[in-house]
Amino acid sequence: MRLVLVLGDQLTPTLSALRAADRGRDVVVMAEVAEEAGYVNHHRKKIAFLFAAMRKFAARLEAEGWRVAYGRLDDPATAGSICGELLRRTEELGAEGVVATECGEWRLRQALEACPLTIEVLEDDRFICPCADFAQWAAGRKALRMEFFYREMRKRTGILMDGEKPAGGRWNFDAENRKPARADLFMPEPMRHAPDDVTEAVLAMVEARFPGGFGRLRPFWFATDAAGAQQAAARFMAEALPHFGDYQDAMLAGEAFLYHSVLSVYLNAGLLDPLDLCRQAEAEYRAGRAPIGAVEGYVRQILGWREFVRGIYDREGPDYTTRNALAAARDLPGFYWTGETDMACVAGAVGATIDEAYSHHIQRLMVTGTFAMLAGVDPHQVHEWYLAVYADAYEWVEAPNTLGMSQFADGGIVASKPYAASGAYIDRMSDYCRGCRYDVKDREGEAACPFNALYWDFLARHRERFEGHPRMAQMYRTWDRMRPERRAATQARAGRLLARIEAGERL
């Protein structure tokens, strides 16, 4: 008899470890362990979602004839780590060996390698592109660009292909998907699921065990099983997908979701299948219910970015999260945890994060991410914050997006240039600036938008690295054309802002 390890982000009945096991002989091991619940300051909604989903998945396996040894966090007998729980169950059940699907995170892979048990590790084939195939695609390339990988994935899967040509005659409709949103738009809410008895029990436990934990636990509305996740996907496809493309980069004060799917929390835990979601979206285009720009934009997020960053994470190895190409060293400002800042955009993005364990990709990249990079915040601290606060965050997907795309800490492996921007970008894509105490048009005054001075100061600090970049040369020419006294005033303003950040003062 062997143990079959199933982790909290492996809630898929066709998991390779389950396929390789003998239902009549082997025992599935699942556990809510303190080490996983506390290695970063996880949002309480994230903890509750995973534990409720795990309990329901264990019940599903039992109903299908599996024997499941499940350890609850509030059971004193449950070990504090995955390895500890495997050792406990091995002794308790007299098991001989463990079969597991490869962990998504290097941290857990290394923990299992160090565990003094015989563990057979199988490939996680729930992804569309195996890591070996990604490594083969990447080998010998001077630069790894998602766009070219994405085209190969379209050809491989046939998604949004008309024979040998891309549907709609183009591979990418991104240039048309950058409309700023308007407050009078109809924006369907993601499907909200009322907590059942299982989920309520988990919520009560999380309240008791993490009373001072990050984030607002209630109201809690995530689905916690595959059926609920599929309902949420169907709602998105029917109501929000047709406008997703137009407004995927837009932001509105008080609107956490706009036309985003909010399905990544289910997808990354294994409750939804990535290729199936792409096919559902394609079916909406083929049926004439959603335009090609919206569907292509959505498919690119899954078939392109999600598969790409997973390949990058696996290829770059366990030291990826230590990269710091720009030598940034400031501590993460406290308002990332509280939302207490006069910058309306940052307060809005962090506020949504506190309330929902979610903010959409532009809020993550161009608001909280850009500010951290401009301010020279230690990228590892930024990485740990993103990993902690979002319900869809697992290191394999979060680290390349944060350290690579957002912070440029990997030196350009993921992004061809840093995503540096002044307040003008936020003003163009949102209504945040209208209600902000800072003036987005001002650069160096005390009431000037902090993004403005920090943007130009960032460029000045890193001129040697970036001025020769063809996509950044114009920015440096603009800087050089400014009057010397204006450049000096802008950098002085940036210096005062950075000093306030270091002092822990409110911005």
Secondary structure, 3 states (H helix, E strand, C coil): CCEEECCCCCCCCCCHHHHCCCCCCCEEEEECCHHHHHCCCCCHHHHHHHHHHHHHHHHHHHHCCCEEEEECCCCCCCCCCHHHHHHHHHHHHCCCCEEEECCCCHHHHHHHHHCCCCEEEECCCCCCCCHHHHHHHHCCCCCCCHHHHHHHHHHHHCCCEECCEEHHHCCCCHHHCCCCCCCCCCCCCCCCCCCCHHHHHHHHHHHHHCCCCCCCCCCCCCCCCHHHHHHHHHHHHHHHHHHHHHHCCCCECCECCCCCCCCHHHHCCCCCCHHHHHHHHHHHHHCCCCCHHHHHHHHHHHHHHHHHHHHHHHHHCCCHHHCCCCCCCECCCCHHHHCCCCCHHHHHHHHHHHHHCCCCHHHHHHHHHHHHHHCCECHHHHHHHHHHHCCCCCHHHHHHHHHHHHCCCCCCCCCCCCCCCCHHHHHHHCCHHHHCCCECCCCCCCCECHHHHHHHHHHHHCHHHHCCCCCCHHHHHHHHHCCHHHHHHHHHHHHHHHHHHHCCCCC
